[in-house]
Amino acid sequence: MMKFNKDTIRRLMTNLVVRRQRLAFYSEADFQFSFAEEIKEQFKGDAKIYLEHPLISDGKARFDIIVDIGNRVFPIELKYKTRKITVPKHGIIPPFEFSGRQSNAANLARAELLYDIQRLEDLRGIRGFGKGYAIWLTNDHKYWGWDWKNKETKPRGTKFDVSHGETKKGSLQWEAGTKIGERGKNVFLKDSYKIEWEEYSQVPDEPYGILKYAIIEVKGTTGK
């Protein structure tokens, strides 16, 4: 039986581009469904796949994808953050211009990415929890390379910087007086996580045509 780990996820992401020709996606839901389909195909009958499903009885903490393999579960949270891009034709679906969420919301979005890691850490202690994964996909370079350190005025939300090579751990909080609204969250991470972005695809003739992804692996109940 094939193992489910970071290397497996990398192969699945490569398959989405090479085999399924998914250079980009129409929405986060499109990314989620396509990724789940690829898991199902690669694992055949060895894995059960659940979408938007809880892992605890109160039903409140739902996860984008839950992979059940050999009595161990692997919850996955996906995020797809985009700048304006035209998604190439796929099958009978014509090209589609996706406006995306512009970078003025990126500060809040970075905190959301890291909050997913906290949610996965909170599952430790649940029987059968193998490992958790946060997978981020974006064509916005301000996620993988936020150049705030060279600015004269320090922007808000730098604790949530997810640039390539950054390490995130402990208490990550907004600066005092920051208006963050309902979406804004402080984050506390029990473990340390190094952020590493990898190239996913390149959409031709698009100013924001380079897509990169990051995989964050969260230890499960056993710590293995």
N, C-alpha and C positions, 0 to 999 in steps of 0.2 A: 504494500500500500504506500502511495506517495505521501511524503510528509508535507505538512502545511507550515511554512516558515517564510522568512523574508526572501529567500532565493526563489521559492515557489511563486511568491507574489510578483517578483521581477519577471519571471517567465510568463506569467499571466498578462502582465502589462505589455510585454513584447508581443505576445500573441494578438492582443487587441489591435496593435498597429500593423504587424506583418501579415497575420492570417486574416483578420477581420477588416483590415483597412480603415480602422477608426482613428484617424489622425487627430480628431477633436470630437466633442460631443455637443448635443443640442442643449443639454441641461444636466444638472447634477443627477436627476432621476435616470436620465439616459445612460450616464456613466455607471450608476449603481446597477441598473438592470443588465447592461452589457458585461460588466465585471462578474456579476453573479452567474450569468450564462456561461462565461468562460470557465469559471470554477466547476460548474456542473459538468461541462463537457470533458474537462481534463480529469476529473476524479470519477467519472462514470457513476456507478452505483455505490461507490465507497463513501460518498458525502451527501448529507442532507443539507439543503440550503433554505434559509428562512429570511424573508425581507421584512424590515420594519417590525421586528419582533422583540419582546421583552425577555430578560433572563431572570427576573425576579417576579414573585407572585403578584405584586401590586400592579404590574403592567405599565408602570409609569416610565421606567428607564428602557426605552426602546433603542435598538441599534440597527443601523442601515442593513447590514448583512450578518447573519450568524451561520457559521459553517460547523456542522456536527460530523465529526469523524471519529469512529471508534470510541464512543462514549466520552469524547472530549469536545468542548465547544470553543470556537475561535470567533469572538465578536469583532466586527470591522466597522469603523466609522469612516465614511468617504466625504471629502470636501472637494468641490470643483469651483475655483475662483477665476473669473475671466475678465480680460479687457475686451474691447470690441474686436470681433473676429468673424469671418465668414467660414462657416463649417462646410467642408467639401461635400459634394454629392455622394450619397451612400445608397446603393441599391436603387429603389424607385424614389427615394427621398431627394428632392432637389437641394441645391446649395441654400444655406440659410444664414442670414446675418444675425449674429448673436451679440447684442450690445454689452451684456455682462454688467458687473458691478464695478464702477470706476474706483480708482485708488483712493479717493477721499474717504472711502469706507474701509480701507485696508487695515487701519489700526484696530478697529473693532473685530474685523475678520481674523486677524492674527490671534487675538485672545480666544476666539471661538475654536480655532484649530487646536490650541494648547488645552483648552477646556475639555476637548474630546479625550485627550490623554488622561486627564484627571478622572473622567467618567469611567474609563477602562480600568484604571488603577482601583477604583472603588469596588470593582467586581471581585477582587481577591477575597478568598474565603468561601466563594461559591464552589460547591463540589463540581468537579469536571471542567472548571475553567482552565483551558490550556494556556493560550496567550491571546492578547488583544492586539489589534493593529489599527492605527490611524494612517490613512492614505490621503495625501493631499496632491491635487493636480491643478496646475495653473499656467496661464500664458502671461502673467503679470510679473515682470522681473523684480518688482518691489517686494515680492515675497521672498524670493531666493537671494536677492542682493539689495537690501535696503541700505542706501548710502547715507544714513543720518549722522554718522560720526563726523563728517566733514562739514556739516552745516553750522552756521554761526549760532543759531538758536536751536537748542535741543528740542525736538518734537516730543509730544506726549506719547506714551505707550511703548517706549523703547524696551521695557522689561519683556515685552511680548515679541521681540525681534526673532524671526524664524529664518534669517539668512543662512546660507550654506556655511557650515562650520560652527554655528552657534551651539552652545550647550545650555539646556534649560533644566532647572531644578529648583526645588524649594518654593518659597512664597513669591509669586509674581503679581504685583499690584499696580493699579493705576495711580498716577500722581494725584496728590490731594487737590481737590477742586475740579477735577476732570468731569465734564458732563458726558456720561456714557450711556444713559438711558437704559431701557430694559435689556438690550443686547449685551451691554457691557458686563464683564465678569472678571473678578479676581480669580487667580488660579493658584492651587497648591499641588506640587508634584512631589511624590514620595521618593522617586528615583531620579537619576540624572539621564538626560537624553541628548545625544548629539544629533543635530539636524544635518542631513546630507541629501542634497537635491541631485537627481539624475535626469538625463534627457529622455523625454518620452517621444516626441515627434516634432516635425517642422512642417507647418502648412505653408506652401509656396505663395509668394507675392502678398504676404500679409505683414504689416508692421509689427504686430504682436503674434507672429506665427510660430515662435518657439514655445513649446510646452514642456514643462519639467514636472517631476513628481518626487515626493519624499515619502518614505515608509518609516513609521515609528512603531517599534515593537515593545509591547508592555508585558512584563512578566505575569504569568498566571498564578493560580493558587499555590502550585508546588514550587514556584520560583525557578522552574527549569525551562 
